[in-house]
Amino acid sequence: MYNQKRSLDWISLTLYLSLIVIGWLMLYSASARELESSGFTWSSTIGRQTIWLGIALLVFIATLMINWKYWYRMAYIFYGISIFLLLAVLLFGVEVKGARSWIRLFGMTIQPSEFAKLTTTLALAAFLSHFRTNLRRSGFQLISVGILALPVLLVGLQPDMGSALVFLSFVIVLYRAGLPDIYYVIFLVLSTGFIMGLLLPLSVVFFIFSLLVSLWSLFVLRMKWWNWFIPFTITLLAFLLSPNVGMAPAGWLGGGLLLVYSLVLNLLQRYYRNLIILPSIVFLVVGISFLADFAFDNLLKPHQQDRINVWLHPDKTDPHGSLYNVLQSETAIGSGGLQGKGFRKGHMTGLSFVPEQTTDFIFSTVGEEQGFIGSVAIVLIFLMLVLRIFQMGERSEHPFILYYAYGLGGLLFFHFFVNIGMTMGLVPIIGIPLPFISKGGSAILVFSVMMAIMLKMDNPSR
C-alpha cells in the first residue's frame, strides 16, 4: 500500500519549474535580434514559445488531477494512437528541412514523435510491470524490443534519425527490469568496434582488441606477474616496427601474436570454451569495423558523412560548411569564461552568430552569458532531477511506477547529455532539443505532462 501521507515532491517540482524559467530567459536572450527588429509579438519566436509554455503549465496542472491508474489502464491505447499519428505524419505531414515530422492543426504544428516518447514510456512500463513478464525469457525480450522498434522505424522513415536514436534511452529501464547483462556487453563491444572502424585502420583495430583479449586472459586466469611481460613486449615491438614495415603489417603481425598467446594461455589452463569465444570476439569486432568503414565510404550521402566527420574527423571538415555550427557554438561557450558575460550581453548570442541557436544549440547561449558556473548549474539541475525521478520510482511499491520513472529519467538524461555534448563537439549532431529550454512546443508540452504524471504517481492521494 502507498503512504497516503506523502506530500508533493517539492524538490522535483522546483527543479522542473527552474528549468522552465531558465529556458524562457535563454530563449528571450537568444531572440534579441528578432525582438530589436520587430518587437515582442505573439507570432515571434519568444511569443510562440510563451503560448506553448502557458499551455504546458495548464496541462501540467490538469494532469496532476488525474488518477495515476488512468495512465496504467490507457497505456496501450495511447501507444496505438501515437503509432497512428506517426503513420499519418508520413502521409499528411508538413516537411521542414527535408523531414516530414510535423502535423499542422489549428494553425499550430505538433510533432508526433515527441508524443511517441510519452506513449512508448507508458506502454513499455505497463508491459514490464505485468506479473508474468520476465526479461530473462526470449519471448518477452522480443515483445519489449517490438514496442520500441515500431516507433523507431516510423520516426526513422520521416526521416528524423535524431528522434529515432532517442529511443535508445529505454535500455536503462530494460536494464532495471532485468534484461541480461550480456546484451549490454555485446552492444558496447559492437558500438566500440563501429566507432573504431571510422577512426582507425582495420589492422589497428585488430591489434587493440587482440591486446585486450590477451590482457583479459591474464587477469581472469590469474597468471603470475612475469607473464604480463610478453604482451607488453609484443606491443613495444609492434610500435618499433611500424615506422619501418608500415602500420598495417605491424598491426596484423602483433595482433596475431597476441591472439595466439591468449589462446595458448587458455589451452594450458583447459579453458577450452575460450578457444572459440576469444577469437570470435576479435573477428566480430574487426568485421563490424570493416562494415562501418565500407558503409561510410559507399552507402552514406555526403551530408551524412560530414556529420560523422564533424564529430570524429573535424580536420577533414570545412570550417565554413558543416563544421561551422559546432565551431561557432564552441566559441560562444568558451567566450563566457568563468562567470559569463551576463544576461543579454552575449555578443555571439545577440548577433545570432550561432545557427539553430534557439533549438539545437541553445546551450551555447547559456555558456556565453552564464559562463562555466551557469553551465555547470544547468547540468547539476538536470542530474538532480533525473536522480530524484529514479528515487521516486524506487520508493514506489507498484512496478508500473518504477518502470515509468526509469523510462522518464532515461529520456531526460539522454536528451540533456546528447544536446549539451552536441554544442561542444563531444557527440554527433543529431538534432534533439534540450528539455524545457530549447524552443519547441511539442517537446515542452510532452515533458511537462510526463513530469506531472510522475509527480502524481509519487503522490497518489492528492
ABEGO torsion letter per residue (X at the ends): XBBAABBBBAAAAAAAAAAAAAAAAAAAAAAAAAAAAAEBBAABAAAAAAAAAAAAAAAAAAAAABBAAAAAAAAAAAAAAAAAAAAAAAAABBBBGGBBABBBBGGBBBBAAAAAAAAAAAAAAAAAABAABBAABAAAAAAAAAAAAAAAAAAAAOBBAAAAAAAAAAAAAAAAAGBBAAAAAAAAAAAAAAAAAAABBAAAAAAAAAAAAAAAAAAAAGBBAAAAAAAAAAAAAAAAAAAAAEAAAAAAAAAAAAAAAAAAAAAAAGBAAAAAAAAAAAAAAAAAAAAAAAAAAAABBAAAAAAAAAAABAAABBAABAAAAAAAAAAAAAAAEAAEAEBGABAAAAAGABBGAABAAAAAAAAAAAEAAAAAAAAAAAAAAAAAAAAAAAABABAAAAAAAAAAAAAAAAAAAAAAAAAAGABBBAGBBBBGABBEAAAAAAAAAAAAAAAAAABAAX
